[in-house]
């Protein structure tokens, strides 16, 4: 029985470039797909490289940022605003924390010295 190290020795001198040159376009595409699916959650890879490119379209041209921004602004203005799911009525619900007192002043700090323990100003 041969050892694991001896088994690996036969793969040491393989010419990977030669093997890749002999592959057909379909085989290269399949190899690319398998390599990309090896670890899609690798955080060391940029986000754009974590998933293989599935587009078959050729590029339409260079990126014109200004034209893109103008198009997006035009689209946003044409779309209009959508209706709220719950319409705004302006009604206030519950008591606010500022303003009137509810009568219970325990645990509140007063502006003057107070009569709390050790002169802390708490009542």
PAVONU-79492 format. One line per 8 residues: number of its first residue (from 1); for each residue x, z, y of N, C-alpha, C, O. Coordinates in Angstrom, 3 decimals. Example, Ala and Ser with C-alpha at 12.3 -4.5 7.8 and 13.67 -1.06 7.14 Angstrom:
PAVONU-79492
1 = 13.190,7.800,-5.690,12.300,7.800,-4.500,13.200,7.800,-3.300,14.236,8.465,-3.319 ~ 12.850,7.080,-2.250,13.670,7.140,-1.060,12.900,7.870,0.030,13.409,8.039,1.138
//
This chain:
PAVONU-79492
1 = 0.843,0.000,-1.173,0.000,0.000,0.000,0.891,0.000,1.241,1.851,0.766,1.321 ~ 0.571,-0.858,2.203,1.371,-0.935,3.422,0.826,0.022,4.471,-0.365,0.331,4.492 ~ 1.702,0.477,5.328,1.278,1.414,6.365,0.580,0.663,7.513,0.671,-0.558,7.637 ~ -0.090,1.419,8.311,-0.820,0.858,9.446,0.143,0.164,10.415,-0.162,-0.896,10.960 ~ 1.298,0.776,10.615,2.300,0.222,11.528,2.795,-1.137,11.024,3.007,-2.055,11.816 ~ 2.975,-1.262,9.730,3.427,-2.537,9.171,2.339,-3.605,9.298,2.643,-4.780,9.499 ~ 1.090,-3.203,9.182,-0.014,-4.148,9.357,-0.034,-4.690,10.783,-0.309,-5.870,10.999 ~ 0.258,-3.824,11.755,0.239,-4.247,13.143,1.423,-5.140,13.504,1.335,-5.921,14.451
9 = 2.502,-5.040,12.782,3.698,-5.844,13.057,3.414,-7.337,12.984,4.005,-8.111,13.737 ~ 2.526,-7.755,12.098,2.263,-9.184,11.963,1.534,-9.750,13.184,1.511,-10.965,13.379 ~ 0.942,-8.887,14.000,0.244,-9.345,15.208,1.101,-9.256,16.465,0.646,-9.638,17.544 ~ 2.317,-8.768,16.353,3.172,-8.558,17.511,3.588,-9.867,18.173,3.609,-9.947,19.401 ~ 3.909,-10.864,17.415,4.459,-12.099,17.963,3.425,-13.214,18.093,3.784,-14.390,18.046 ~ 2.183,-12.876,18.252,1.142,-13.895,18.413,1.216,-14.452,19.838,1.372,-13.697,20.797 ~ 1.105,-15.753,19.965,1.114,-16.412,21.270,-0.334,-16.546,21.749,-1.048,-17.466,21.349 ~ -0.757,-15.617,22.610,-2.134,-15.613,23.084,-2.466,-16.860,23.898,-3.578,-17.381,23.814
17 = -1.512,-17.334,24.679,-1.755,-18.522,25.494,-2.059,-19.743,24.630,-2.930,-20.550,24.957 ~ -1.337,-19.863,23.536,-1.548,-20.994,22.632,-2.952,-20.928,22.018,-3.639,-21.944,21.910 ~ -3.364,-19.729,21.621,-4.692,-19.554,21.027,-5.774,-19.904,22.048,-6.745,-20.584,21.716 ~ -5.607,-19.438,23.302,-6.598,-19.709,24.342,-6.682,-21.195,24.673,-7.762,-21.697,24.984 ~ -5.552,-21.909,24.610,-5.560,-23.347,24.895,-6.293,-24.131,23.818,-6.842,-25.198,24.092 ~ -6.307,-23.616,22.607,-6.956,-24.315,21.497,-8.460,-24.057,21.432,-9.159,-24.719,20.663 ~ -8.973,-23.112,22.219,-10.402,-22.812,22.199,-11.198,-23.865,22.974,-10.734,-24.401,23.980 ~ -12.392,-24.143,22.487,-13.274,-25.075,23.185,-13.916,-24.364,24.372,-13.791,-23.148,24.516
25 = -14.610,-25.133,25.227,-15.264,-24.547,26.402,-16.330,-23.537,25.980,-16.481,-22.494,26.616 ~ -17.065,-23.841,24.916,-18.097,-22.922,24.433,-17.482,-21.633,23.906,-18.010,-20.545,24.138 ~ -16.365,-21.759,23.198,-15.695,-20.565,22.668,-15.121,-19.713,23.801,-15.155,-18.484,23.735 ~ -14.596,-20.368,24.841,-14.081,-19.616,25.986,-15.206,-18.875,26.703,-15.026,-17.737,27.136 ~ -16.359,-19.515,26.828,-17.508,-18.880,27.462,-17.974,-17.674,26.642,-18.308,-16.629,27.199 ~ -17.993,-17.828,25.320,-18.396,-16.721,24.449,-17.388,-15.578,24.542,-17.778,-14.411,24.582 ~ -16.095,-15.905,24.576,-15.058,-14.884,24.701,-15.193,-14.148,26.034,-15.066,-12.925,26.093 ~ -15.451,-14.901,27.093,-15.625,-14.302,28.412,-16.800,-13.335,28.407,-16.710,-12.240,28.962
33 = -17.909,-13.740,27.777,-19.093,-12.887,27.719,-18.799,-11.606,26.930,-19.222,-10.523,27.332 ~ -18.097,-11.720,25.841,-17.782,-10.531,25.035,-16.827,-9.599,25.751,-16.949,-8.379,25.639 ~ -15.878,-10.155,26.483,-14.939,-9.315,27.219,-15.632,-8.575,28.359,-15.317,-7.419,28.641 ~ -16.570,-9.244,29.007,-17.273,-8.609,30.116,-18.214,-7.511,29.636,-18.496,-6.571,30.380 ~ -18.696,-7.616,28.418,-19.625,-6.626,27.895,-18.920,-5.452,27.224,-19.576,-4.554,26.698 ~ -17.590,-5.453,27.240,-16.867,-4.370,26.578,-17.117,-3.021,27.247,-17.369,-2.033,26.558 ~ -17.050,-2.964,28.584,-17.253,-1.700,29.278,-17.883,-1.949,30.639,-17.176,-1.961,31.647 ~ -19.201,-2.148,30.693,-19.841,-2.432,31.974,-19.912,-1.236,32.908,-20.225,-1.402,34.087
41 = -19.635,-0.047,32.422,-19.718,1.144,33.263,-18.339,1.645,33.685,-18.191,2.807,34.065 ~ -17.340,0.788,33.621,-15.998,1.171,34.023,-15.968,1.339,35.537,-16.093,0.359,36.272 ~ -15.801,2.576,36.009,-15.835,2.843,37.441,-14.585,2.325,38.146,-14.566,2.244,39.374 ~ -13.560,1.978,37.408,-12.347,1.457,38.023,-12.506,-0.008,38.419,-11.738,-0.511,39.239 ~ -13.492,-0.697,37.848,-13.739,-2.088,38.203,-14.608,-2.155,39.450,-15.492,-1.317,39.628 ~ -14.373,-3.134,40.314,-15.281,-3.314,41.448,-16.681,-3.645,40.946,-16.834,-4.203,39.859 ~ -17.689,-3.312,41.718,-19.077,-3.500,41.290,-19.365,-4.952,40.934,-20.135,-5.214,40.010 ~ -18.771,-5.891,41.642,-19.017,-7.301,41.379,-18.439,-7.794,40.077,-18.821,-8.860,39.596
49 = -17.525,-7.040,39.496,-16.899,-7.461,38.245,-17.434,-6.726,37.028,-17.022,-7.019,35.906 ~ -18.338,-5.784,37.222,-18.862,-5.023,36.088,-19.855,-5.814,35.267,-20.121,-5.472,34.114 ~ -20.398,-6.847,35.834,-21.336,-7.691,35.105,-20.850,-9.123,35.242,-20.381,-9.531,36.305 ~ -20.964,-9.870,34.177,-20.475,-11.246,34.229,-21.341,-12.087,35.142,-22.522,-11.801,35.340 ~ -20.754,-13.110,35.685,-21.465,-14.014,36.573,-22.369,-14.905,35.736,-21.884,-15.638,34.874 ~ -23.662,-14.853,35.975,-24.614,-15.599,35.164,-25.148,-16.834,35.879,-26.024,-17.523,35.355 ~ -24.633,-17.118,37.064,-25.139,-18.260,37.808,-24.469,-19.541,37.337,-23.274,-19.571,37.043 ~ -25.256,-20.574,37.275,-24.733,-21.881,36.889,-24.704,-22.827,38.086,-24.241,-23.962,37.969
57 = -25.202,-22.359,39.254,-25.245,-23.193,40.447,-23.866,-23.307,41.076,-23.039,-22.400,40.980 ~ -23.645,-24.429,41.715,-22.416,-24.568,42.487,-22.670,-23.975,43.873,-23.819,-23.926,44.312 ~ -21.636,-23.527,44.565,-21.829,-22.939,45.897,-22.474,-23.942,46.852,-22.187,-25.138,46.795 ~ -23.341,-23.447,47.723,-24.026,-24.333,48.663,-23.204,-24.590,49.909,-23.510,-25.508,50.670 ~ -22.181,-23.811,50.130,-21.329,-24.002,51.294,-20.720,-22.690,51.723,-20.982,-21.653,51.112 ~ -19.913,-22.720,52.764,-19.272,-21.479,53.224,-20.294,-20.553,53.881,-21.333,-21.005,54.362 ~ -19.992,-19.269,53.896,-20.873,-18.267,54.486,-20.803,-18.354,56.002,-19.723,-18.282,56.589 ~ -21.962,-18.508,56.632,-22.075,-18.483,58.097,-22.849,-17.226,58.453,-24.079,-17.216,58.411
65 = -22.137,-16.175,58.803,-22.749,-14.865,59.006,-23.779,-14.881,60.126,-24.861,-14.312,59.981 ~ -23.458,-15.518,61.225,-24.383,-15.562,62.364,-25.688,-16.260,62.000,-26.768,-15.788,62.355 ~ -25.590,-17.379,61.295,-26.798,-18.105,60.888,-27.625,-17.255,59.926,-28.854,-17.259,59.994 ~ -26.960,-16.532,59.036,-27.666,-15.657,58.105,-28.412,-14.548,58.852,-29.572,-14.266,58.553 ~ -27.739,-13.919,59.830,-28.374,-12.851,60.598,-29.571,-13.381,61.396,-30.609,-12.724,61.474 ~ -29.423,-14.564,61.982,-30.537,-15.153,62.728,-31.717,-15.443,61.803,-32.870,-15.213,62.168 ~ -31.426,-15.945,60.616,-32.484,-16.229,59.653,-33.201,-14.947,59.240,-34.429,-14.928,59.154 ~ -32.450,-13.874,58.984,-33.055,-12.612,58.570,-33.903,-12.010,59.687,-34.977,-11.468,59.425
73 = -33.427,-12.101,60.930,-34.218,-11.599,62.057,-35.513,-12.390,62.207,-36.574,-11.807,62.429 ~ -35.432,-13.715,62.085,-36.613,-14.567,62.192,-37.624,-14.217,61.105,-38.824,-14.122,61.362 ~ -37.115,-14.026,59.882,-37.981,-13.678,58.751,-38.660,-12.331,58.981,-39.840,-12.172,58.671 ~ -37.925,-11.362,59.521,-38.482,-10.031,59.770,-39.566,-10.085,60.842,-40.588,-9.408,60.725 ~ -39.352,-10.881,61.880,-40.360,-10.994,62.942,-41.619,-11.690,62.453,-42.725,-11.328,62.856 ~ -41.464,-12.679,61.595,-42.620,-13.410,61.069,-43.426,-12.574,60.079,-44.640,-12.743,59.966 ~ -42.757,-11.679,59.367,-43.432,-10.892,58.335,-44.406,-9.883,58.936,-45.424,-9.570,58.319 ~ -44.116,-9.378,60.112,-44.993,-8.378,60.729,-44.835,-7.027,60.055,-44.091,-6.872,59.087
81 = -45.557,-6.054,60.597,-45.461,-4.712,60.030,-46.541,-4.509,58.990,-47.637,-5.058,59.104 ~ -46.234,-3.733,57.992,-47.214,-3.464,56.948,-48.027,-2.219,57.316,-47.582,-1.368,58.087 ~ -49.199,-2.141,56.756,-50.093,-1.023,57.025,-49.582,0.236,56.332,-49.015,0.172,55.242 ~ -49.795,1.399,56.992,-49.433,2.676,56.384,-50.391,2.979,55.240,-51.580,2.668,55.322 ~ -49.878,3.582,54.182,-50.747,3.986,53.085,-51.705,5.089,53.526,-52.880,5.093,53.159 ~ -51.184,6.022,54.316,-52.011,7.086,54.884,-51.941,6.884,56.399,-50.875,7.053,56.991 ~ -53.045,6.528,57.026,-52.995,6.242,58.465,-52.627,7.476,59.275,-53.023,8.592,58.942 ~ -51.865,7.264,60.341,-51.453,8.347,61.225,-52.609,8.695,62.145,-53.135,7.826,62.840
89 = -53.014,9.983,62.155,-54.133,10.418,62.994,-53.687,11.322,64.131,-54.445,11.524,65.079 ~ -52.490,11.868,64.067,-52.000,12.771,65.097,-52.440,14.207,64.879,-52.108,15.078,65.682 ~ -53.178,14.474,63.809,-53.669,15.818,63.518,-52.514,16.706,63.074,-51.698,16.315,62.239 ~ -52.456,17.922,63.652,-51.414,18.872,63.267,-51.996,19.823,62.239,-53.088,20.363,62.412 ~ -51.254,20.013,61.182,-51.734,20.897,60.110,-50.835,22.115,60.023,-49.614,21.993,60.111 ~ -51.424,23.281,59.853,-50.658,24.514,59.716,-50.212,25.037,61.062,-50.349,24.360,62.081 ~ -49.668,26.268,61.059,-49.186,26.879,62.290,-47.741,26.506,62.504,-46.958,26.427,61.558 ~ -47.397,26.280,63.738,-46.009,25.997,64.074,-45.190,27.268,64.101,-45.756,28.360,64.116
97 = -43.889,27.159,64.107,-43.025,28.336,64.132,-42.710,28.765,65.545,-42.187,29.860,65.753 ~ -43.015,27.927,66.526,-42.753,28.285,67.916,-44.077,28.569,68.610,-45.135,28.123,68.165 ~ -44.004,29.301,69.683,-45.223,29.528,70.463,-45.829,30.886,70.171,-45.147,31.907,70.268 ~ -47.104,30.907,69.816,-47.863,32.142,69.645,-47.345,33.028,68.533,-46.669,32.574,67.610 ~ -47.688,34.344,68.644,-47.302,35.301,67.611,-48.488,35.566,66.713,-49.636,35.533,67.156 ~ -48.212,35.827,65.468,-49.305,36.116,64.548,-49.590,37.615,64.484,-50.468,38.042,63.734 ~ -48.868,38.414,65.254,-49.125,39.849,65.272,-48.135,40.631,64.428,-47.882,41.795,64.739 ~ -47.576,40.075,63.407,-46.629,40.770,62.534,-45.231,40.552,63.075,-44.728,39.429,63.060
105 = -44.589,41.626,63.560,-43.259,41.484,64.161,-42.178,42.127,63.316,-41.049,42.270,63.786 ~ -42.476,42.516,62.103,-41.458,43.136,61.261,-40.381,42.110,60.921,-40.696,40.962,60.607 ~ -39.131,42.510,60.982,-38.034,41.648,60.606,-37.644,40.625,61.657,-36.837,39.734,61.393 ~ -38.218,40.751,62.854,-37.857,39.805,63.908,-36.929,40.471,64.889,-37.024,41.680,65.099 ~ -36.049,39.736,65.485,-35.084,40.281,66.437,-35.681,40.199,67.837,-36.264,39.187,68.226 ~ -35.523,41.266,68.566,-36.031,41.300,69.942,-34.870,41.118,70.900,-33.708,41.301,70.539 ~ -35.199,40.764,72.099,-34.168,40.540,73.096,-33.473,41.805,73.560,-32.322,41.729,73.990 ~ -34.116,42.973,73.494,-33.487,44.218,73.960,-32.920,44.986,72.774,-33.025,44.538,71.633
113 = -32.330,46.120,73.035,-31.618,46.922,72.041,-32.385,47.198,70.772,-31.799,47.121,69.693 ~ -33.663,47.515,70.839,-34.468,47.761,69.652,-34.231,49.117,69.056,-33.326,49.843,69.469 ~ -35.045,49.459,68.083,-34.960,50.778,67.479,-34.677,50.695,65.986,-34.988,51.635,65.255 ~ -34.108,49.618,65.523,-33.828,49.456,64.107,-32.695,50.345,63.651,-32.125,51.083,64.455 ~ -32.362,50.289,62.384,-31.279,51.116,61.865,-29.957,50.777,62.532,-29.583,49.612,62.662 ~ -29.257,51.834,62.955,-27.939,51.727,63.592,-27.911,50.807,64.804,-26.876,50.210,65.099 ~ -29.033,50.683,65.514,-29.055,49.913,66.748,-28.872,48.413,66.543,-28.311,47.736,67.405 ~ -29.341,47.883,65.404,-29.135,46.463,65.119,-30.036,45.556,65.926,-29.786,44.354,66.018
121 = -31.081,46.115,66.513,-32.001,45.282,67.283,-33.154,44.772,66.455,-34.000,44.042,66.970 ~ -33.216,45.139,65.167,-34.339,44.724,64.324,-35.374,45.827,64.288,-35.026,47.007,64.305 ~ -36.580,45.473,64.241,-37.662,46.471,64.174,-38.191,46.502,62.754,-39.108,47.266,62.453
//
